[in-house]
Amino acid sequence: MAILNLALKYSWFAFLATLANLLVQEVSTRLYVADYSLIAAMTLGTPAC
């Protein structure tokens, strides 16, 4: 049962980290509309995890 509990916690954390990453990327893409905006979004989204 402990392994299942650990797997659920890991899955929840991975979901939250992915959500934070995508949210930061979306916001940065909407705020910075210029050349290399995708690179800027990826650069800002990665540390958000």
Rosetta blueprint (number, residue, H / E / L):
1 M L
2 A H
3 I H
4 L H
5 N H
6 L H
7 A H
8 L H
9 K H
10 Y H
11 S H
12 W H
13 F H
14 A H
15 F H
16 L H
17 A H
18 T H
19 L H
20 A H
21 N H
22 L H
23 L H
24 V H
25 Q H
26 E H
27 V H
28 S H
29 T H
30 R H
31 L H
32 Y L
33 V L
34 A L
35 D L
36 Y L
37 S H
38 L H
39 I H
40 A H
41 A H
42 M H
43 T H
44 L H
45 G H
46 T H
47 P H
48 A H
49 C L
